[in-house]
C-alpha cells in the first residue's frame, strides 16, 4: 500500500467525525437505521475500562458506514440501550458548532476562491476531480485546500459504497438518544478543524495534491475495502498493520496524520474518557479505531492512569 493512499484511509478512520456529508456546510447527516438482521459479529474493537467503582465501554468506530455494519453485536447494543451517556469525538447533532468551525477554518474570506490561491496546475487537477465526482463548483470554491481534500475524499468513499449518512458515530448517537441518554463531546469541531488551520498555504496545497494522487490510484477500491473490512471483522492485526505502515512512511502527509491527527489528540481523548468514568457508570465512549491502537493509543494511556483496561474483542 502506498504511503499516500494509506494516509487517505487512516484519515477517514481517525478524523472525519465532522464530515458526515461531502458538503459539510449545511446540515449534518442523520443516521439511518437499517432493517433488523441476524445476530451480528463483533465490529471494530471494544474495551472495558474500570476505576474500581465505575465501568465504561470504549468502542473503536469508523467515520463512514455501510448497511451491513448494523446492527452492532448484541453486547454493545445492550450496553448502548442502558448507557446514561455516550461520549463521541464530536456530536453529529451539533450542527451549529460545525458550521461555525467550517466558516472559521475551512473557508476563504468572502470573494476568494481556491482556484486563485493555489498553483494553476493543482487548480486544474482539482477542478477535474470535482467534475469527475460531480461536485458543484459554486458550492465549494471557497473551500481551503485541506478542506477540499477532505470533501473529495468523502465523495470518493460515497462512490465506493461507504455512506457518510451511515457513519458509525451518527448511528451510535441516534441509538442512545432514542432512550433519552445524553451525547457529550470529547473534542469539538473548533479543535478538530483548528488542527488543519495550523498548516500553511504550501502545506495545505501538498495535502490536497497527495489526496488527488490517492484518488487517481487505480487500486484504491481494494485498499479502501481492506482496512474497512478490518473494522467490519474486528481484525486487531489489521489495525496494527495499518498503524505500522503509517509509522514507517516519513512523508509530510503521513507525519501530519501520525503526529497531529493521532498522537497529539490521544492524550486529550484519554483525559476525557477518564473524566467521564469518574462521573458515570455504564457509559459508552467511542472514538476512531486507530486511536485505540499501539503503545500511545487511548487504552494504553488509560492504563497508565491506573485504570483497569481489558480488551473484549
N, C-alpha and C positions, 0 to 999 in steps of 0.2 A: 504494500500500500504506500503510495507516495506521501511525503510529508504534508503537502498542502491539502490533499484530499482527506488525509487523516484529520487535519485541523477542522475542516468543514464539519465532519461527523462529530468530533469532540465538542465543537461549539454548540451544535444542535443539542447534544446530550446534556450539556452542563450550563448553558446560559440562556437559551431562548425562552425564558419564562415570560418575557414581555412581548413576544411576537406570536400571539395566538392567531392572528390573521396577517397576511402579507402586507396589507396597507398599514396596519398598526397606528392609524391616525384617527380613526373614527370611533370604533367600538371594539371591545374585547369579544372574542368568540364565546358563545355559550356552549357548555359541554353537552354533547349528545349522550343519550342513554340508550345504548344498543339493546336489542332484544335479549331475553334470557338465553343462556347457553348451558351446555353440560358443565360439570364441575371443572373449574379452571385450575391449571397448574400454577406453580409459583412464577412470578414475573420479577424482573429487576433484582433487588436484594432487600432483605428485611433483617433488622437488628432489634433486639430488646435491650433497652437501657434502663438501669435502675440505680437509685441512690440509697437503697435500703428502706425507704418509706414509700416512694412513688416509682411507678414504672411507665415507660412510654415505648412505642414502637417507632422506629426510624426506617423509612422506606426510600429506596432509590428509584427515581422517576426518569421518564424521558419526556421531553417537551413537545413531542408530536404524538400522533396516535393513529390507530387503525381499529376497525370494528372488532377484529379478533383479539384485541388486547383485553376485552371485557367479557364477562365480569372478572374482577380480580379473584385470586384464590380465596377460599372460604374463611380462613383465619383472619386475613387482613380485612375482608369485607365485614366480618363480625366486629372487628376492632373499630372500624370506621363507624359502624352503626351505634357503638357505645361511647365513642370518644366525645368528651366535653369540648375539645378544642382540636383544631387541625392547624399546624404551622407549615407554611409554604415559603419558598423564597419570596414570591410575590403572590398577592391575592388577585386572581384573574378578574374578579369583580370590581376591583379598584380602578375603574376606567379613568376617572378624573386625574389621578396621580400619574397614570401612564401618559395621558395626553399632555400634561404639563411637562413631564420629563422629555417627551419627544420634541416638543417645541423648543425646549432649552438646549438639549444636547444633540438632537438628531437632524435639525433643520437649519438651513442658512437663513439669515435675515431676509425680510420681505424684498422681493425683486431679484435675489441672487439665485442662480441655477448651477447645478453641478457641472453642466457642460462647459461653463465659463471658468470653473475653479480647478479643473484637472487637465492633465496633458491631453491634447486633441486626439492622440491615438487611443488613449484609455477611454476618453469620452465616446469615441466611435464604437469601441468594443462594447461599452456599457449600453449604448443605445441599441446595438444589435441584439444584445441579450434581453433587454426589456421587450423588444419586439418579438423575440423567439418565445418568451414566456407570456406574451400577451398582457403585459403590464402597461397600463396607460400612462404615457409620459407626463401628462398635465398634472396628475395627482401625486407624482413623486419626484419631479425635477428639482424640488427644493431640498431633497434629502442630501445630507453629507455623505461622503464616500463610504464610511463604515456602515452607515445605516442602509445605504443602497446594497452593500454586500450582504447584509443580513436579510433584507427583504427578498433579494434574488435567491438566497439560499432556501428560505422558507417556501418560495414559489416552486423551486426545484423539488423539494420534498413533496409538495402538493401534487405535482405532476407524476411523481413516482408512487403515488398512492398513500402517502403518510399525511393524514389530515390534521391540520392545526386545530380544527374545531373539535377533534377528539383527543387533544393533548391530555396527558395523564393528570397533570396538576389541576386542570379545569374539571376533569371528571371527579377527582377527589373532593374538590371544593363543593361541587354540586351535590355529591353524595352526603356529606356531613351537614350541609345546610338543610337538607330535606328533613332532618330530625332536630333542627334548631341549634346545632353546635356552632361555635364561633370559628372563624377563619382568621388567623393572625399572620403577619408577615415577619419573616426572619431578616429580610433586607427591605429594599424599596426600589421602585423604578428609578428614582433620582440617583440612588447609589449605583445601581447596575449600569445605567446609561452614562453616568459620570465616568465610569472606567474607560469607556471608549473616547470620551472627550479629552482624556489625557494624551491621546495620540495627536501628533502634529499633522500638518497637511500632507507631508510626504509619507508619513507612516500610514495615514488613512488611505492614501492612494495605493500604497503597497498592499494593504489589507484587501482593498477592492480588486486589485489585479490578481492576487492569489485566489480570491473567490471565483473570479471569472475563469482562471486556469482550471480550477476544480470542476466547474460546471461544464467545461469543454472536454472533460475526461470521458472517453467512450466507455470506460469500465466503471463509471460512477455508480450505476444502479446496483451492481453486485457488491460494491464496497459499502454502500448505504445499507443494503439488506443484511450484510454480515454482522455489523455492530448492532443494528436494531434487533436482529434475531438473538443476539446475545442477551439483550434485555428481555425479549419475549420468553426466553427459556432459562432465565436466572443463571446465566453462564458466568460465574465469577472469574474463570480463567480467561474468558474473552475480554472482560473488563480490564483485567490486569495486563493483558497483551496490548490493549489499546493505550493504556497509560504508559507502558514501556516504550511503545513506538513514538509516542509524543515526546517522551523524555530523551529519546535517542536522536531526535532531529532538532538541530540547533538553529533553524531558520528563524527570522524575525517573527513570522506569524505563529510558529509553534512556541517560541519563548513567551510571546504575549499571552497565548492561550494558557500555557502551563503556569506562568507566574501570576498574571493578572486575573484570569478567569477561574483558576483553580486554587493555587497555593495561597494567594493573598485573601481570598474570600473564605477559605475553610475555617480559620480561627473564629471569625465573626459568626459563621453558621453554628459552630460548636458552642460558642458562648450563648447564643440564642436558644439552642436546644437545651443546654444545661439549665438556663433560667426557667424555661418552660417546665422542666421536670420538677423544679423546686415548688412550683405553684399549682401543678395539676397532676392528677393521677389518671392513667389510662389515656393520655393524649396520644396523638399521632403526629409525627413530623415527617415531611417528605422533601427531599432535595434531589437535584440532578445526580444520576447514578455515579458518575466519576468523582463526585465529591466524597464518595464513600470508600474509595479505593486507595490502598497504599499506606505507607507509614506516616504521611502527612494528611491523610483523609480524616473526615469528621469522626468516624468511630474511634480511630487511634487517638485523636485529640481528646475525645470524651473520656477514654480510658485513662489518659494522663491526668485528667482532672480528678481521678479517684473513683469514677463511676464504674459500675459493673456493666460491661458491654458483651453481648452474646449474639453471634450471627445465627439466625434461624434458617436462612437459605440465601 
